[in-house]
Amino acid sequence: MVEVTIANGVAVFEVMGLDKLWSLKSRLEIPLAHIRSVRADPEIAKGWWHGIRAPGTNVPGVLTAGTFYQDGKRVFWDVHDPEQVVVISLKDERYEELIVEVANPFAVTGLLESGIGQRGA
């Protein structure tokens, strides 16, 4: 699971618990200006194929965590429960997408959309 906060124009994605070990990441910091879009999308995580793992962990139906190459894109995953997934599309970043499990997808979507809306203000 990932906790999401915003501070000083930057979205902070804090990987929690043992997921740090499985994903080989503990934290991602993304400027709000680099977030293209955000959406709750449980369907994206329900399949068994998430791309080529490099590096990371994939146990189909249980855990997908780490860096994956999918359709020519570098994607960061941290998902146990597909029903709690948020997809963040990025520009000018190492990853083209973050696909992460959060406690409340609609709250996180609202938080990030609000931050994106304020970035130009």
Buried (B, 14 or more C-beta within 10 A) or exposed (E): BBBBEBEEEBBBBBBBEEBBEBBBBEEBEBBBEBBEBBBBBBEBBEEEEBBEBEEBBBEEEEBBBBBBEBEEEBBBBBBBEBEBBBBBBBEEBEBBBBBBBBEEBEEBBEBBBEBBEEEEE
